[in-house]
């Protein structure tokens, strides 16, 4: 049977409103982030939706690096400070077409 925690709702609400995340509060009080979120909701606190901050990438700059400069995805990712998967996702989202594959001679 799950244990019942005596969590001070006022302290949790105050810490959350001061900027602490549900994950940090869960670690502090020895429970799950879901428990903290339930506590906050029951106290009428609106939860922040900041799982991942949006990554500001200029579509024109991505298009230039990918199509004009022919940089590898890994180099583009390093330039923007993001993962290669995010570069691919942004390329698709911006409607940038795939580069044509180059034929390797001798194969």
N, CA, C and O atoms as CSV, one atom per row, in Angstrom:
chain,resi,resn,atom,element,x,y,z
A,1,UNK,N,N,0.841,-1.176,0.000
A,1,UNK,CA,C,0.000,0.000,0.000
A,1,UNK,C,C,0.888,1.242,0.000
A,1,UNK,O,O,1.857,1.303,0.757
A,2,UNK,N,N,0.574,2.238,-0.841
A,2,UNK,CA,C,1.393,3.447,-0.880
A,2,UNK,C,C,1.345,4.199,0.442
A,2,UNK,O,O,0.327,4.216,1.134
A,3,UNK,N,N,2.446,4.804,0.765
A,3,UNK,CA,C,2.494,5.560,2.018
A,3,UNK,C,C,1.866,6.931,1.826
A,3,UNK,O,O,1.950,7.515,0.745
A,4,UNK,N,N,1.253,7.428,2.852
A,4,UNK,CA,C,0.660,8.765,2.834
A,4,UNK,C,C,1.713,9.758,3.307
A,4,UNK,O,O,2.275,9.611,4.392
A,5,UNK,N,N,1.969,10.743,2.507
A,5,UNK,CA,C,2.931,11.769,2.882
A,5,UNK,C,C,2.203,12.952,3.489
A,5,UNK,O,O,1.128,13.344,3.037
A,6,UNK,N,N,2.792,13.493,4.489
A,6,UNK,CA,C,2.281,14.730,5.070
A,6,UNK,C,C,3.064,15.874,4.428
A,6,UNK,O,O,4.136,16.258,4.894
A,7,UNK,N,N,2.503,16.398,3.359
A,7,UNK,CA,C,3.186,17.452,2.614
A,7,UNK,C,C,2.563,18.798,2.966
A,7,UNK,O,O,1.349,18.972,2.862
A,8,UNK,N,N,3.392,19.742,3.382
A,8,UNK,CA,C,2.878,21.075,3.710
A,8,UNK,C,C,2.512,21.842,2.434
A,8,UNK,O,O,3.386,22.374,1.749
A,9,UNK,N,N,1.218,21.891,2.125
A,9,UNK,CA,C,0.751,22.524,0.893
A,9,UNK,C,C,1.194,23.981,0.779
A,9,UNK,O,O,1.562,24.433,-0.305
A,10,UNK,N,N,1.161,24.710,1.875
A,10,UNK,CA,C,1.528,26.128,1.822
A,10,UNK,C,C,2.989,26.304,1.420
A,10,UNK,O,O,3.329,27.196,0.642
A,11,UNK,N,N,3.851,25.439,1.963
A,11,UNK,CA,C,5.285,25.534,1.667
A,11,UNK,C,C,5.537,25.188,0.202
A,11,UNK,O,O,6.319,25.855,-0.476
A,12,UNK,N,N,4.867,24.137,-0.282
A,12,UNK,CA,C,5.038,23.721,-1.676
A,12,UNK,C,C,4.553,24.817,-2.621
A,12,UNK,O,O,5.236,25.156,-3.588
A,13,UNK,N,N,3.380,25.368,-2.342
A,13,UNK,CA,C,2.833,26.429,-3.198
A,13,UNK,C,C,3.752,27.644,-3.221
A,13,UNK,O,O,4.005,28.218,-4.280
A,14,UNK,N,N,4.245,28.028,-2.064
A,14,UNK,CA,C,5.128,29.196,-1.989
A,14,UNK,C,C,6.423,28.953,-2.767
A,14,UNK,O,O,6.891,29.833,-3.489
A,15,UNK,N,N,7.001,27.755,-2.617
A,15,UNK,CA,C,8.249,27.440,-3.322
A,15,UNK,C,C,8.024,27.388,-4.832
A,15,UNK,O,O,8.858,27.866,-5.601
A,16,UNK,N,N,6.906,26.812,-5.255
A,16,UNK,CA,C,6.599,26.720,-6.684
A,16,UNK,C,C,6.377,28.105,-7.283
A,16,UNK,O,O,6.882,28.412,-8.363
A,17,UNK,N,N,5.626,28.927,-6.583
A,17,UNK,CA,C,5.369,30.283,-7.068
A,17,UNK,C,C,6.635,31.139,-7.064
A,17,UNK,O,O,6.734,32.120,-7.801
A,18,UNK,N,N,7.603,30.757,-6.224
A,18,UNK,CA,C,8.879,31.473,-6.186
A,18,UNK,C,C,9.822,31.011,-7.298
A,18,UNK,O,O,10.884,31.601,-7.498
A,19,UNK,N,N,9.428,29.939,-8.035
A,19,UNK,CA,C,10.242,29.523,-9.173
A,19,UNK,C,C,10.749,28.100,-9.159
A,19,UNK,O,O,11.312,27.650,-10.157
A,20,UNK,N,N,10.574,27.368,-8.065
A,20,UNK,CA,C,11.028,25.977,-8.029
A,20,UNK,C,C,10.182,25.131,-8.966
A,20,UNK,O,O,9.002,25.415,-9.175
A,21,UNK,N,N,10.785,24.093,-9.528
A,21,UNK,CA,C,10.044,23.200,-10.424
A,21,UNK,C,C,9.413,22.063,-9.630
A,21,UNK,O,O,9.768,21.824,-8.475
A,22,UNK,N,N,8.479,21.370,-10.261
A,22,UNK,CA,C,7.850,20.227,-9.590
A,22,UNK,C,C,8.873,19.130,-9.337
A,22,UNK,O,O,8.779,18.422,-8.334
A,23,UNK,N,N,9.846,18.976,-10.226
A,23,UNK,CA,C,10.876,17.948,-10.051
A,23,UNK,C,C,11.740,18.260,-8.831
A,23,UNK,O,O,12.024,17.378,-8.020
A,24,UNK,N,N,12.151,19.509,-8.709
A,24,UNK,CA,C,12.981,19.915,-7.565
A,24,UNK,C,C,12.207,19.742,-6.261
A,24,UNK,O,O,12.751,19.246,-5.274
A,25,UNK,N,N,10.945,20.150,-6.257
A,25,UNK,CA,C,10.128,20.010,-5.047
A,25,UNK,C,C,9.899,18.542,-4.705
A,25,UNK,O,O,9.885,18.175,-3.530
A,26,UNK,N,N,9.721,17.705,-5.714
A,26,UNK,CA,C,9.532,16.274,-5.467
A,26,UNK,C,C,10.774,15.672,-4.822
A,26,UNK,O,O,10.663,14.864,-3.901
A,27,UNK,N,N,11.939,16.052,-5.291
A,27,UNK,CA,C,13.178,15.561,-4.687
A,27,UNK,C,C,13.298,16.050,-3.249
A,27,UNK,O,O,13.713,15.304,-2.363
A,28,UNK,N,N,12.941,17.280,-3.030
A,28,UNK,CA,C,13.035,17.874,-1.690
A,28,UNK,C,C,12.117,17.175,-0.685
A,28,UNK,O,O,12.496,16.963,0.467
A,29,UNK,N,N,10.891,16.814,-1.136
A,29,UNK,CA,C,9.918,16.224,-0.218
A,29,UNK,C,C,9.824,14.704,-0.329
A,29,UNK,O,O,9.003,14.088,0.352
A,30,UNK,N,N,10.646,14.095,-1.170
A,30,UNK,CA,C,10.683,12.638,-1.254
A,30,UNK,C,C,9.432,12.018,-1.857
A,30,UNK,O,O,8.945,10.996,-1.374
A,31,UNK,N,N,8.915,12.633,-2.907
A,31,UNK,CA,C,7.732,12.093,-3.577
A,31,UNK,C,C,7.901,12.293,-5.083
A,31,UNK,O,O,8.965,12.709,-5.543
A,32,UNK,N,N,6.865,11.998,-5.836
A,32,UNK,CA,C,6.946,12.144,-7.289
A,32,UNK,C,C,6.520,13.550,-7.721
A,32,UNK,O,O,5.793,14.232,-6.999
A,33,UNK,N,N,6.977,13.979,-8.905
A,33,UNK,CA,C,6.518,15.265,-9.433
A,33,UNK,C,C,5.004,15.297,-9.638
A,33,UNK,O,O,4.382,16.355,-9.541
A,34,UNK,N,N,4.417,14.135,-9.923
A,34,UNK,CA,C,2.965,14.060,-10.085
A,34,UNK,C,C,2.261,14.399,-8.780
A,34,UNK,O,O,1.240,15.088,-8.783
A,35,UNK,N,N,2.802,13.917,-7.663
A,35,UNK,CA,C,2.223,14.223,-6.353
A,35,UNK,C,C,2.281,15.721,-6.085
A,35,UNK,O,O,1.322,16.307,-5.582
A,36,UNK,N,N,3.403,16.334,-6.419
A,36,UNK,CA,C,3.548,17.784,-6.239
A,36,UNK,C,C,2.536,18.518,-7.118
A,36,UNK,O,O,1.901,19.472,-6.670
A,37,UNK,N,N,2.385,18.074,-8.373
A,37,UNK,CA,C,1.438,18.718,-9.287
A,37,UNK,C,C,0.009,18.603,-8.765
A,37,UNK,O,O,-0.762,19.559,-8.847
A,38,UNK,N,N,-0.346,17.441,-8.230
A,38,UNK,CA,C,-1.690,17.260,-7.660
A,38,UNK,C,C,-1.904,18.199,-6.479
A,38,UNK,O,O,-2.971,18.792,-6.329
A,39,UNK,N,N,-0.882,18.325,-5.649
A,39,UNK,CA,C,-0.954,19.216,-4.491
A,39,UNK,C,C,-1.175,20.659,-4.951
A,39,UNK,O,O,-2.006,21.377,-4.395
A,40,UNK,N,N,-0.426,21.068,-5.965
A,40,UNK,CA,C,-0.545,22.438,-6.467
A,40,UNK,C,C,-1.919,22.688,-7.081
A,40,UNK,O,O,-2.538,23.725,-6.840
A,41,UNK,N,N,-2.391,21.724,-7.879
A,41,UNK,CA,C,-3.718,21.878,-8.499
A,41,UNK,C,C,-4.813,21.959,-7.451
A,41,UNK,O,O,-5.732,22.769,-7.563
A,42,UNK,N,N,-4.710,21.100,-6.414
A,42,UNK,CA,C,-5.746,21.109,-5.370
A,42,UNK,C,C,-5.734,22.410,-4.582
A,42,UNK,O,O,-6.735,22.782,-3.971
A,43,UNK,N,N,-4.598,23.100,-4.598
A,43,UNK,CA,C,-4.500,24.390,-3.913
A,43,UNK,C,C,-4.848,25.554,-4.835
A,43,UNK,O,O,-4.800,26.712,-4.419
A,44,UNK,N,N,-5.196,25.255,-6.082
A,44,UNK,CA,C,-5.597,26.301,-7.019
A,44,UNK,C,C,-4.456,26.997,-7.732
A,44,UNK,O,O,-4.650,28.068,-8.306
A,45,UNK,N,N,-3.270,26.407,-7.708
A,45,UNK,CA,C,-2.116,27.010,-8.370
A,45,UNK,C,C,-2.068,26.525,-9.821
A,45,UNK,O,O,-2.152,25.324,-10.077
A,46,UNK,N,N,-1.937,27.445,-10.756
A,46,UNK,CA,C,-1.822,27.088,-12.174
A,46,UNK,C,C,-0.406,26.592,-12.444
A,46,UNK,O,O,0.570,27.252,-12.087
A,47,UNK,N,N,-0.302,25.434,-13.071
A,47,UNK,CA,C,1.008,24.857,-13.359
A,47,UNK,C,C,1.624,25.500,-14.591
A,47,UNK,O,O,0.928,25.851,-15.544
A,48,UNK,N,N,2.944,25.646,-14.553
A,48,UNK,CA,C,3.678,26.158,-15.706
A,48,UNK,C,C,3.837,25.034,-16.726
A,48,UNK,O,O,3.988,23.869,-16.357
A,49,UNK,N,N,3.805,25.381,-17.984
A,49,UNK,CA,C,4.010,24.397,-19.046
A,49,UNK,C,C,5.360,24.651,-19.686
A,49,UNK,O,O,5.416,25.087,-20.836
A,50,UNK,N,N,6.424,24.397,-18.995
A,50,UNK,CA,C,7.747,24.697,-19.532
A,50,UNK,C,C,8.614,23.454,-19.563
A,50,UNK,O,O,9.729,23.452,-19.040
A,51,UNK,N,N,8.104,22.401,-20.174
A,51,UNK,CA,C,8.903,21.190,-20.321
A,51,UNK,C,C,10.182,21.520,-21.080
A,51,UNK,O,O,11.289,21.301,-20.589
A,52,UNK,N,N,10.009,22.045,-22.272
A,52,UNK,CA,C,11.136,22.431,-23.102
A,52,UNK,C,C,10.860,23.823,-23.652
A,52,UNK,O,O,9.778,24.099,-24.171
A,53,UNK,N,N,11.832,24.672,-23.532
A,53,UNK,CA,C,11.677,26.019,-24.083
A,53,UNK,C,C,11.790,25.937,-25.605
A,53,UNK,O,O,12.605,25.170,-26.118
A,54,UNK,N,N,10.999,26.701,-26.325
A,54,UNK,CA,C,11.118,26.675,-27.782
A,54,UNK,C,C,12.498,27.139,-28.222
A,54,UNK,O,O,13.077,28.057,-27.641
A,55,UNK,N,N,13.010,26.492,-29.250
A,55,UNK,CA,C,14.352,26.796,-29.732
A,55,UNK,C,C,14.237,27.775,-30.900
A,55,UNK,O,O,13.701,27.429,-31.953
A,56,UNK,N,N,14.737,28.988,-30.714
A,56,UNK,CA,C,14.627,29.974,-31.796
A,56,UNK,C,C,15.695,29.736,-32.866
A,56,UNK,O,O,16.880,29.984,-32.640
A,57,UNK,N,N,15.265,29.256,-34.022
A,57,UNK,CA,C,16.169,29.039,-35.149
A,57,UNK,C,C,15.580,29.770,-36.344
A,57,UNK,O,O,14.392,29.641,-36.639
A,58,UNK,N,N,16.406,30.524,-37.015
A,58,UNK,CA,C,15.968,31.258,-38.196
A,58,UNK,C,C,15.890,30.288,-39.373
A,58,UNK,O,O,16.870,29.618,-39.699
A,59,UNK,N,N,14.720,30.217,-40.009
A,59,UNK,CA,C,14.506,29.292,-41.125
A,59,UNK,C,C,15.461,29.583,-42.277
A,59,UNK,O,O,15.985,28.661,-42.902
A,60,UNK,N,N,15.686,30.861,-42.555
A,60,UNK,CA,C,16.576,31.228,-43.662
A,60,UNK,C,C,18.011,30.791,-43.381
A,60,UNK,O,O,18.711,30.323,-44.279
A,61,UNK,N,N,18.440,30.945,-42.137
A,61,UNK,CA,C,19.803,30.549,-41.778
A,61,UNK,C,C,19.969,29.034,-41.852
A,61,UNK,O,O,20.999,28.539,-42.310
A,62,UNK,N,N,18.947,28.296,-41.399
A,62,UNK,CA,C,18.994,26.834,-41.486
A,62,UNK,C,C,19.005,26.399,-42.954
A,62,UNK,O,O,19.767,25.510,-43.333
A,63,UNK,N,N,18.172,27.018,-43.768
A,63,UNK,CA,C,18.114,26.689,-45.207
A,63,UNK,C,C,19.476,26.943,-45.862
A,63,UNK,O,O,19.955,26.123,-46.645
A,64,UNK,N,N,20.091,28.076,-45.539
A,64,UNK,CA,C,21.392,28.422,-46.120
A,64,UNK,C,C,22.464,27.409,-45.712
A,64,UNK,O,O,23.240,26.949,-46.550
A,65,UNK,N,N,22.503,27.065,-44.424
A,65,UNK,CA,C,23.520,26.121,-43.943
A,65,UNK,C,C,23.324,24.736,-44.555
A,65,UNK,O,O,24.292,24.049,-44.880
A,66,UNK,N,N,22.071,24.337,-44.706
A,66,UNK,CA,C,21.774,22.986,-45.178
A,66,UNK,C,C,21.874,22.869,-46.701
A,66,UNK,O,O,22.539,21.967,-47.210
A,67,UNK,N,N,21.219,23.776,-47.427
A,67,UNK,CA,C,21.164,23.656,-48.893
A,67,UNK,C,C,22.308,24.369,-49.611
A,67,UNK,O,O,22.857,23.832,-50.573
A,68,UNK,N,N,22.675,25.567,-49.161
A,68,UNK,CA,C,23.701,26.333,-49.872
A,68,UNK,C,C,25.118,25.941,-49.451
A,68,UNK,O,O,25.987,25.726,-50.296
A,69,UNK,N,N,25.344,25.850,-48.133
A,69,UNK,CA,C,26.684,25.520,-47.642
A,69,UNK,C,C,26.934,24.016,-47.608
A,69,UNK,O,O,28.081,23.588,-47.473
A,70,UNK,N,N,25.887,23.208,-47.727
A,70,UNK,CA,C,25.970,21.740,-47.709
A,70,UNK,C,C,26.673,21.209,-46.460
A,70,UNK,O,O,27.417,20.230,-46.524
A,71,UNK,N,N,26.429,21.862,-45.332
A,71,UNK,CA,C,27.029,21.403,-44.083
A,71,UNK,C,C,26.336,20.125,-43.619
A,71,UNK,O,O,25.133,19.955,-43.822
A,72,UNK,N,N,27.100,19.224,-42.994
A,72,UNK,CA,C,26.468,18.040,-42.409
A,72,UNK,C,C,25.542,18.454,-41.259
A,72,UNK,O,O,25.742,19.487,-40.620
A,73,UNK,N,N,24.538,17.630,-41.017
A,73,UNK,CA,C,23.573,17.905,-39.945
A,73,UNK,C,C,24.298,18.115,-38.614
A,73,UNK,O,O,23.926,18.996,-37.839
A,74,UNK,N,N,25.327,17.312,-38.345
A,74,UNK,CA,C,26.052,17.424,-37.072
A,74,UNK,C,C,26.709,18.798,-36.926
A,74,UNK,O,O,26.723,19.363,-35.832
A,75,UNK,N,N,27.249,19.336,-38.014
A,75,UNK,CA,C,27.877,20.664,-37.950
A,75,UNK,C,C,26.838,21.759,-37.770
A,75,UNK,O,O,27.065,22.729,-37.047
A,76,UNK,N,N,25.698,21.599,-38.431
A,76,UNK,CA,C,24.624,22.579,-38.262
A,76,UNK,C,C,24.150,22.561,-36.812
A,76,UNK,O,O,23.906,23.610,-36.216
A,77,UNK,N,N,24.023,21.356,-36.250
A,77,UNK,CA,C,23.593,21.221,-34.853
A,77,UNK,C,C,24.577,21.913,-33.923
A,77,UNK,O,O,24.169,22.612,-32.995
A,78,UNK,N,N,25.866,21.721,-34.164
A,78,UNK,CA,C,26.884,22.362,-33.327
A,78,UNK,C,C,26.819,23.880,-33.460
A,78,UNK,O,O,26.998,24.598,-32.476
A,79,UNK,N,N,26.566,24.369,-34.663
A,79,UNK,CA,C,26.480,25.817,-34.897
A,79,UNK,C,C,25.339,26.437,-34.094
A,79,UNK,O,O,25.495,27.511,-33.514
A,80,UNK,N,N,24.181,25.750,-34.061
A,80,UNK,CA,C,23.012,26.274,-33.359
A,80,UNK,C,C,22.968,25.864,-31.886
A,80,UNK,O,O,22.153,26.390,-31.126
A,81,UNK,N,N,23.834,24.932,-31.473
A,81,UNK,CA,C,23.823,24.467,-30.086
A,81,UNK,C,C,22.643,23.563,-29.775
A,81,UNK,O,O,22.094,23.608,-28.674
A,82,UNK,N,N,22.249,22.738,-30.748
A,82,UNK,CA,C,21.120,21.823,-30.579
A,82,UNK,C,C,21.538,20.432,-31.040
A,82,UNK,O,O,22.659,20.240,-31.511
A,83,UNK,N,N,20.641,19.467,-30.906
A,83,UNK,CA,C,20.950,18.103,-31.326
A,83,UNK,C,C,20.691,17.935,-32.824
A,83,UNK,O,O,19.908,18.684,-33.409
A,84,UNK,N,N,21.350,16.949,-33.446
A,84,UNK,CA,C,21.090,16.676,-34.863
A,84,UNK,C,C,19.624,16.332,-35.137
A,84,UNK,O,O,19.092,16.685,-36.190
A,85,UNK,N,N,18.977,15.655,-34.211
A,85,UNK,CA,C,17.561,15.333,-34.376
A,85,UNK,C,C,16.694,16.581,-34.437
A,85,UNK,O,O,15.729,16.637,-35.199
A,86,UNK,N,N,17.038,17.577,-33.635
A,86,UNK,CA,C,16.292,18.836,-33.652
A,86,UNK,C,C,16.491,19.557,-34.982
A,86,UNK,O,O,15.560,20.174,-35.499
A,87,UNK,N,N,17.702,19.482,-35.538
A,87,UNK,CA,C,17.948,20.087,-36.852
A,87,UNK,C,C,17.036,19.437,-37.889
A,87,UNK,O,O,16.415,20.128,-38.696
A,88,UNK,N,N,16.958,18.110,-37.864
A,88,UNK,CA,C,16.100,17.401,-38.823
A,88,UNK,C,C,14.633,17.762,-38.629
A,88,UNK,O,O,13.908,17.967,-39.602
A,89,UNK,N,N,14.198,17.840,-37.381
A,89,UNK,CA,C,12.803,18.210,-37.099
A,89,UNK,C,C,12.497,19.623,-37.587
A,89,UNK,O,O,11.445,19.865,-38.179
A,90,UNK,N,N,13.413,20.553,-37.338
A,90,UNK,CA,C,13.210,21.936,-37.777
A,90,UNK,C,C,13.234,22.024,-39.305
A,90,UNK,O,O,12.462,22.782,-39.892
A,91,UNK,N,N,14.118,21.252,-39.952
A,91,UNK,CA,C,14.181,21.247,-41.412
A,91,UNK,C,C,12.831,20.837,-41.995
A,91,UNK,O,O,12.325,21.473,-42.920
A,92,UNK,N,N,12.256,19.769,-41.447
A,92,UNK,CA,C,10.935,19.320,-41.904
A,92,UNK,C,C,9.868,20.362,-41.608
A,92,UNK,O,O,9.024,20.649,-42.458
A,93,UNK,N,N,9.901,20.931,-40.406
A,93,UNK,CA,C,8.889,21.920,-40.010
A,93,UNK,C,C,8.933,23.163,-40.902
A,93,UNK,O,O,7.895,23.762,-41.182
A,94,UNK,N,N,10.133,23.554,-41.349
A,94,UNK,CA,C,10.278,24.730,-42.200
A,94,UNK,C,C,10.063,24.406,-43.676
A,94,UNK,O,O,10.108,25.301,-44.520
A,95,UNK,N,N,9.829,23.125,-43.996
A,95,UNK,CA,C,9.600,22.735,-45.386
A,95,UNK,C,C,10.855,22.746,-46.235
A,95,UNK,O,O,10.778,22.905,-47.453
A,96,UNK,N,N,12.010,22.579,-45.608
A,96,UNK,CA,C,13.272,22.540,-46.350
A,96,UNK,C,C,13.434,21.126,-46.909
A,96,UNK,O,O,13.420,20.161,-46.145
A,97,UNK,N,N,13.589,20.988,-48.233
A,97,UNK,CA,C,13.663,19.641,-48.821
A,97,UNK,C,C,14.979,18.947,-48.486
A,97,UNK,O,O,15.979,19.592,-48.171
A,98,UNK,N,N,14.955,17.627,-48.562
A,98,UNK,CA,C,16.183,16.858,-48.393
A,98,UNK,C,C,17.138,17.176,-49.535
A,98,UNK,O,O,16.708,17.446,-50.656
A,99,UNK,N,N,18.426,17.143,-49.246
A,99,UNK,CA,C,19.414,17.329,-50.304
A,99,UNK,C,C,19.449,16.065,-51.153
A,99,UNK,O,O,19.244,14.967,-50.636
A,100,UNK,N,N,19.706,16.205,-52.445
A,100,UNK,CA,C,19.839,14.991,-53.262
A,100,UNK,C,C,21.091,14.231,-52.837
A,100,UNK,O,O,22.123,14.823,-52.520
A,101,UNK,N,N,20.974,12.923,-52.838
A,101,UNK,CA,C,22.138,12.103,-52.471
A,101,UNK,C,C,23.186,12.203,-53.571
A,101,UNK,O,O,22.866,12.209,-54.760
A,102,UNK,N,N,24.435,12.282,-53.151
A,102,UNK,CA,C,25.527,12.304,-54.126
A,102,UNK,C,C,25.913,10.868,-54.440
A,102,UNK,O,O,25.977,10.021,-53.549
A,103,UNK,N,N,26.165,10.609,-55.695
A,103,UNK,CA,C,26.561,9.262,-56.085
A,103,UNK,C,C,28.036,9.072,-55.778
A,103,UNK,O,O,28.863,9.923,-56.107
A,104,UNK,N,N,28.362,7.950,-55.143
A,104,UNK,CA,C,29.747,7.633,-54.824
A,104,UNK,C,C,30.285,6.791,-55.971
A,104,UNK,O,O,29.764,5.712,-56.251
A,105,UNK,N,N,31.324,7.281,-56.632
A,105,UNK,CA,C,31.895,6.574,-57.781
A,105,UNK,C,C,32.610,5.321,-57.321
A,105,UNK,O,O,33.211,5.288,-56.247
A,106,UNK,N,N,32.536,4.287,-58.154
A,106,UNK,CA,C,33.194,3.027,-57.832
A,106,UNK,C,C,32.282,2.056,-57.120
A,106,UNK,O,O,32.720,0.977,-56.721
A,107,UNK,N,N,31.044,2.409,-56.954
A,107,UNK,CA,C,30.099,1.499,-56.281
A,107,UNK,C,C,28.995,1.144,-57.207
A,107,UNK,O,O,28.096,0.390,-56.835
